[in-house]
Amino acid sequence: MRMLYVEDNPDVRELIGLLLEEEGLSVVSCASAESAEVEFAKGEFDVLMTDVSLPSMRGTELASRLQRHRPDLWVVFCSGYSMQDGLKAWGPRARSLMKPFEADELHSLMQEICASAA
């Protein structure tokens, strides 16, 4: 599976990127929503994992834009605030991870997504 990972904090982006690669995913990491849109246009992605609070465009806006092109795209929102109540509007392929999250939470979520995609 290919994942587009968007996080503006370079330390967090590097650490989570490594954890995602350990899950067996092919990961393209981006520091901004704008660079994520450029990468998305270059190739196929199965999952978008994005911070909600990005500098110039919210992660939710990025997800909405990308899902217009790929309605079956999995979306994982990362936020310091709970998003569980608002996820229903995003459909069955949306999940959230509340920051800070543990590696085992990330692992469980990636297993769930990979299993449903198989």
N, C-alpha and C positions, 0 to 999 in steps of 0.2 A: 504494500500500500504506500502511496505517496501522500505526504503531509506537507501542507503549507503552514508554517508556524510563525506567528507575528507577536513580537514582544519588544517594547522599546528599551527596556533595561538590558544592557549588554551582558551583565553577569548572569541574570536569570535566563536570558535567551541561550547563552552557551550551555549552562547546566541542564536546562530542560531539553534542549536540542540533543545533548548527549544521551539523556535518559530515553528519549524517543527513539534514537538510533539503536539503543540497546534492546528496544522492543521489536526490532527488526523492520522498522519503518524507514523509508527513504524520505529524508527531511530537507526541506528548503526553508531556511530561517530568514526572516526579514525584520528590520527595525521599524518599519512604518507600514501603514495601510497602503500608501501609494506604491511603495516598492513591492508589496504583496500583489497588488493588481497587475503590475508589470510581469512578475513571475507567473501568475495565474494564466496570463495570456500566452505564455510560452509553452505550456504543457498541461497535461492532465493531472489533477489532484483528486484524491478520494476524501481527504479530510482537511478542513480548515480549523486550526487551533489558534485563537486570538485573544489577546488581552482586550478587555472591554475599554479601558481608559488609555487610548493612544493619543499622541499629541495633536494631530490635525484632523483626524477622522476617527470616530468611535469604532470599536470592533464590531458593534452591531450593524452599523452602516456598511462596513466592509462586507460582512456576511451577507447582508441583503443584496448588495451589488453582485457578489459572486454567485449567489444562488439564482439570480436571474438567468445566468448562463448555464448553471448546473444545478437544477432543482434537487437532484439526488445527492448533493454534496453533504457530507457529515460536517457538523459545526460543533466545536467545543469552545465555549466561552470561559475565560479565566478572569476572575474578578475577586476583589476583596469583599464584595457584598454578595449575599445569596441571590441567585437568579431562578431558583426552583419554580416559583410561582409564574414567572414570565416565560418559561421555556415552552409551554404548551403551544403558544402562538407560533413557535418556530417549527413545529411538526415533530415527527417521531425520530428524526435524525439529528436532534440537537441535545447537547448535554452541557453541563457546567462543572467547573472545578473551582472551589472557593480557595483563594490564596490566603495564606500559604498552604499548599497541599503537600502531602507526603508522596514519596515514590511509589508506595503500594497502592495509593488511590489512583495515580496515573496508570499504573500497570493494570489494575482492574478495569478501568475505563477503556484502555486500548484493547484489552482482551475482548471486551463486550463488542466494541466496534468491529474489530477484525472478524470475530465469530459471526456477526450478523451480515458482514459483507461477503463471507465465503459461500 
